[in-house]
Amino acid sequence: MFEGVLPALITPFTKDDTIDRTGLIKNIEFAENGKVTGVVVCGTTGESATLSTAEHMEVIDIAVECANVPVVAGTGSNNTAEAVELTKHAEEAGASGALVISPYYNKPNKAGLISHFRTIAEAVEIPIVIYNVPSRTGQDIPLEVITELAKIDNIVGIKEASSSIDKASQIIENTMDEDFMVTSGDDGLTLPMMSIGGCGVISVVANIVPDRMSRLVNAFNEGDTTTAQQLHYEMAPLIRALFTETNPVPIKRAMELVGLNAGHLRPPLAPISAENDKLLTDCLKGLGCLQ
């Protein structure tokens, strides 16, 4: 269920700052029409850091209720007990799996990291994907920790967003004897990561061009590397533009520009700068997403 393209969905808000249920459902439908293999909610792109626990659960419930593809719920926290609570809720709601970020701010040692993930895994039966994103957490999960966690039955993969192809390669090399998948957490590294054995991408850009990213992954899997490379370079300028500022600032603006459901950003995030807004607009025009 974690192979292919899974957009890391934004969380749309209404003008009175509640979850935009209708907007979220329409965004999921848009992604599904782009032939994605699943969707991820309540991740970094979904502004999970500013969702209350009740809102977090509400978004998971809405997605599970309306999606026709597997739903992977972001359920991580730097508080192990809270991560267990959210992951249990995701399982009870009917999510197909959970995406669990490593504990941010706390910066636990290797034993602490293993204990954190093991405790969550033992509390549920649904499959769990580890999320390694050092730029957000301040800590790169050590290779030996990932290798050890891969031995746990329902820890089935990792979203690797360290921006290191070498790290991804070492993870794949060290877990070849396990039923363990490595998926890209960086849109721009999807193709190179798949070339060394990665299984796809949990994608920001797929919020707005799910069809293109799906075609890239499918083309590679079918042995059509020429088409995969073409799509990689077509999307490259937009991908760069989406990370000129903190995610999800640019992707929410991009979705607003093309008429998808986005809503405002929650503080402390602020709107994109005028300079980067122009760059983003030009990239969308270049892809034919805007007239």
Residue, then its C-alpha position, 0 to 999 in steps of 0.5 A: m500500500f505504500e508503493g507509488v505516489l502518496p500525496a502528503l495532503i494539506t489541511p484546508f481551513t475555513k475562514d473561521d479556522t475550522i477544518d474545511r471538511t468539504g475542501l479536504i474531500k474535494n482535494i482527496e478526489f482531485a488526488e485520486n483522479g491523478k491516479v495516486t496509490g494512497v493519501v497521507v494526512c496530518g503530516t508536516t504538509g498537513e500542518s500537524a504541529t498546529l492541529s489540536t488532538a481533536e482536529h487531528m483525529e477529525v482529519i483522519d476520520i474524514a479521510v478514511e470515510c471518503a477516500n477510495v485509496p489507502v489512507v496513511a495517517g500521520t500520528g507522530s509526536n515527540n511525546t510517546a504516549e500521545a503518538v500511541e493515542l493518535t496511532k490507536h485512533a488511526e487504527e480504530a478509524g480504519a486507516s491503512g497505516a500510520l506515518v510516525i515521525s521521529p521525536y522532535y526537540n527531545k533528541p533521544n539517544k539510540a535506545g530512546l528512539i528504538s523504545h519510542f517506535r517499538t512502544i507505538a508498534e506494539a500498541v497497534e496492528i496496523p503497519i507503521v512507516i518511520y519518518n526521518v526528516p532531520s531538517r524538521t526534527g534536528q536529528d537524523i535517525p542513525l542507520e543502526v536504529i533503522t536497521e533494528l526497527a526494520k525487524i519489528d513485524n509491523i514497522v514496514g518502511i521508512k519515509e526517508a527525507s534526509s536528502s541523502i541518496d547515500k543514506a537511502s542506499q545504506i538503508i536499502e542495503n541493510t534491510m534487504d532481508e526484511d519486508f521493509m520499503v524505502t520511500s522518498g520524502d523529497d519530491g526531487l529525489t523520487l527518480p534517483m531513489m527509485s533507481i536504487g530500489g526505493c518504492g515511490v514517494i510521499s509527495v508535496v507536489a502531488n497535491i497539485v500535479p498528482d497525474r504527473m508524479s504518478r506517470l513518472v513513477n509508473a513510467f520508471n516501473e515499466g522500464d520507460t526511463t526516458t519518460a520518467q526523466q522527462l517528467h522529472y525535469e518538467m516538474a523540477p522547477l515547480i518542486r524547487a519553487l515549492f521549497t523556497e519557503t517552509n512547507p506548506v507555505p508555497i504549496k498552499r499558495a499554489m493550490e489557491l492559485v489554481g483554484l484548489n481548496a487551501g484556506h489560510l496558514r495557521p500561525p506562526l506560518a505566514p504568507i509567501s513573499a512577493e518574490n517567491d510568489k512570482l516564481l511559484t506563479d511562473c512555474l505553474k504557468g510553465l506547467g500549464c496549471l495556470q493561464 
